[in-house]
Amino acid sequence: MAVYTHVPAEEIDAFLTRYDAGRLVSAKGIAEGVENSNYLLETTGHDGSGHRYILTLYEKRVDEADLPFFMDLLDHLGARGCLVPRFIADTDGKRLQQLGGRPACLIEFLTGISVTEPTPAQARACGVALGELHKAAQGFAGERRNALDKDGWHALVAKCGDDFDQIAPGLGARVAEELAFLDAHWPADLPRSVIHADLFPDNVLMLGDEVTGLIDFYFSCTDIRAYDLAVTHSAWCFSNDGATWYGDRAVAIGAGYAAAHGLTDAERAAFPILCRGAALRFLLTRAYDWINTPADALVTRKDPLAYLRRMDFYAKADPAELLGA
């Protein structure tokens, strides 16, 4: 989450009159992340008892045409017991609005916090939640191409060009080498489904060891199902800088996923390659954002090299090391 589009409080208050949400008490920009502009709203609530909402303004990386897919997906998952936030309709039944020159939605606020140093128990709970999400997603009719698949990686490499080496000498050559490897070895016949594709710790809300919400589905798409576990694995099983590997978290997240859904033998065998792809994907988007983030944006830039270290680790790993025996 982030704030790129700044909206005055009086405009947010006027926006809320479209809803049965009460009057604005406070609006706080949320700085984490780099995708959309997000505000935590405190309102009087429809009955004066107070209420919280998330206000999201969609920036350029999110295509407005994709928003109905995200809305329908969360309705589908929520109806099947997944702890996901719903998009809120105004008094006319409309969920997609305009505010500050951007598409905007008012979204249900879920309780819980995002952990910064997950314990193995919390990692296991995340694995269970991801497996349950994949089960609940079965039967969802919507499809959305992954804009950050291998074709998307190639496009990002072209956009970054020689600027990779402004981040670190030789980074461009290392990226090209890894992309060529993945072009040659990426699995083509693994099971596919709707995936979250961005289940970092900051997109999982928890109270203690219990998951209370899965949020930020704006990268959700149709792709290799086990790739979703690889993305989650890369986000949960290392220190933030990618220099330290936490094998206990990795075994726990694998065990949790196995308990709720499980991997086929082919998915397990391909898992190191899927993890290399996940690491490259986040290296590339972080590199692009590092190069292109506006200096005055209220946003936290994230280090691309943290995912280079993950990528190098995965290049030497085997399935048993990554998931447990």
Long-range contacts (C-beta under 8 A, 24 or more apart in sequence): 1-30, 1-31, 1-32, 1-33, 1-35, 1-36, 1-38, 1-216, 2-30, 2-31, 2-32, 2-33, 2-34, 2-35, 2-36, 2-37, 2-38, 2-297, 2-298, 2-299, 2-300, 3-29, 3-30, 3-31, 3-37, 3-38, 3-39, 3-297, 3-298, 3-299, 4-36, 4-37, 4-57, 4-59, 4-294, 4-297, 4-298, 4-299, 5-37, 5-57, 5-59, 5-100, 5-101, 5-102, 6-37, 6-100, 7-37, 7-39, 7-57, 7-99, 7-100, 11-99, 11-100, 12-39, 12-41, 12-55, 12-99, 15-55, 15-97, 15-99, 15-104, 16-41, 16-43, 16-106, 18-90, 18-91, 18-92, 18-94, 18-97, 19-88, 19-90, 19-91, 19-106, 20-46, 20-91, 21-45, 21-46, 21-51, 21-53, 21-88, 21-106, 22-46, 22-47, 22-48, 22-50, 22-51, 25-50, 27-55, 29-298, 31-298, 31-299, 31-300, 32-202, 32-300, 33-202, 33-216, 33-299, 33-300, 34-289, 34-293, 34-299, 34-300, 34-301, 34-302, 35-59, 35-61, 35-62, 35-216, 35-218, 36-62, 36-218, 37-100, 37-102, 40-109, 41-106, 51-109, 52-109, 53-88, 53-106, 53-107, 53-108, 53-109, 54-85, 54-106, 54-107, 54-108, 54-109, 55-99, 55-104, 55-105, 55-106, 55-107, 56-104, 56-105, 56-107, 57-99, 57-100, 57-102, 57-103, 57-104, 58-102, 58-103, 58-104, 58-105, 58-218, 59-102, 62-103, 62-218, 64-96, 64-103, 66-144, 66-218, 67-96, 67-103, 67-105, 68-96, 69-142, 69-144, 69-220, 70-217, 70-218, 70-220, 71-95, 71-96, 72-140, 72-142, 73-137, 73-140, 73-142, 73-194, 73-217, 73-220, 74-217, 76-136, 76-137, 76-139, 76-140, 76-142, 77-133, 77-136, 77-137, 77-140, 80-136, 81-132, 81-136, 82-129, 82-132, 82-133, 82-136, 82-214, 83-110, 83-129, 83-205, 83-211, 83-212, 83-213, 83-214, 84-213, 84-214, 84-215, 84-217, 85-109, 85-110, 85-213, 85-215, 110-205, 110-212, 110-213, 110-215, 111-205, 111-207, 111-212, 111-213, 112-205, 112-206, 112-207, 112-211, 112-212, 112-213, 113-205, 113-206, 113-207, 114-201, 114-202, 114-203, 114-204, 114-205, 114-206, 115-201, 115-204, 115-206, 116-201, 118-201, 118-236, 118-249, 119-209, 119-249, 120-248, 120-249, 120-251, 120-252, 121-209, 121-252, 122-206, 122-209, 123-236, 123-237, 123-248, 123-249, 123-250, 123-252, 123-253, 123-256, 124-252, 124-253, 124-255, 124-256, 125-206, 125-209, 125-210, 125-211, 125-256, 126-199, 126-201, 126-204, 126-211, 126-232, 126-236, 126-253, 126-256, 127-229, 127-232, 127-252, 127-253, 127-254, 127-255, 127-256, 127-257, 127-258, 127-259, 127-260, 128-211, 128-256, 128-257, 128-259, 128-260, 129-204, 129-211, 129-214, 129-256, 129-260, 130-196, 130-199, 130-228, 130-229, 130-232, 130-256, 130-257, 130-260, 130-261, 131-256, 131-257, 131-258, 131-259, 131-260, 131-261, 131-262, 132-260, 132-261, 133-196, 133-214, 134-193, 134-195, 134-225, 134-228, 134-260, 134-261, 135-260, 135-261, 137-193, 137-194, 137-195, 138-193, 140-194, 142-194, 143-194, 143-222, 144-194, 144-220, 144-221, 144-222, 145-221, 145-222, 146-197, 146-219, 146-221, 146-222, 146-223, 147-221, 148-197, 148-219, 148-281, 148-285, 149-223, 150-179, 150-182, 150-183, 150-186, 150-277, 152-281, 153-179, 153-182, 153-280, 153-281, 153-284, 154-179, 156-284, 156-285, 156-287, 156-288, 157-284, 159-288, 160-284, 160-287, 160-288, 160-291, 163-287, 163-291, 164-287, 166-291, 167-287, 167-290, 167-291, 167-304, 167-305, 168-305, 168-308, 171-287, 171-304, 171-305, 171-308, 174-308, 175-280, 175-283, 175-284, 175-287, 178-276, 178-280, 178-311, 178-315, 179-280, 181-276, 182-273, 182-276, 182-277, 182-280, 185-273, 186-273, 186-277, 187-224, 187-266, 187-270, 187-273, 187-274, 189-266, 190-224, 190-225, 190-226, 190-264, 190-266, 190-267, 190-270, 191-224, 191-225, 191-226, 191-264, 191-267, 192-222, 192-223, 192-224, 192-225, 193-222, 193-225, 194-220, 194-221, 194-222, 195-220, 195-221, 195-222, 195-223, 195-224, 195-225, 195-227, 195-228, 195-231, 196-220, 196-228, 196-231, 196-232, 197-221, 197-223, 197-227, 197-228, 197-231, 198-231, 199-228, 199-231, 199-232, 199-235, 200-232, 200-235, 200-236, 201-235, 201-236, 224-274, 225-267, 226-263, 226-267, 226-270, 226-271, 226-274, 227-274, 227-277, 227-278, 229-253, 229-254, 229-257, 229-263, 229-271, 229-274, 230-271, 230-274, 230-275, 230-277, 230-278, 231-278, 231-281, 231-282, 233-275, 233-278, 233-322, 234-275, 234-278, 234-279, 234-282, 234-307, 234-310, 234-314, 238-306, 238-309, 238-310, 238-313, 240-306, 241-303, 241-305, 241-306, 241-309, 242-305, 242-306, 242-307, 242-308, 242-309, 242-310, 242-313, 243-309, 245-313, 247-321, 250-321, 250-322, 250-323, 250-324, 251-323, 251-324, 254-322, 254-323, 254-324, 255-324, 263-323, 268-319, 268-323, 269-319, 271-319, 271-322, 271-323, 272-314, 272-315, 272-317, 272-318, 272-319, 272-322, 275-310, 275-314, 275-317, 275-322, 276-311, 276-314, 276-315, 279-307, 279-308, 279-310, 279-311, 279-314, 280-307, 280-311, 282-307, 283-307, 283-308, 283-311
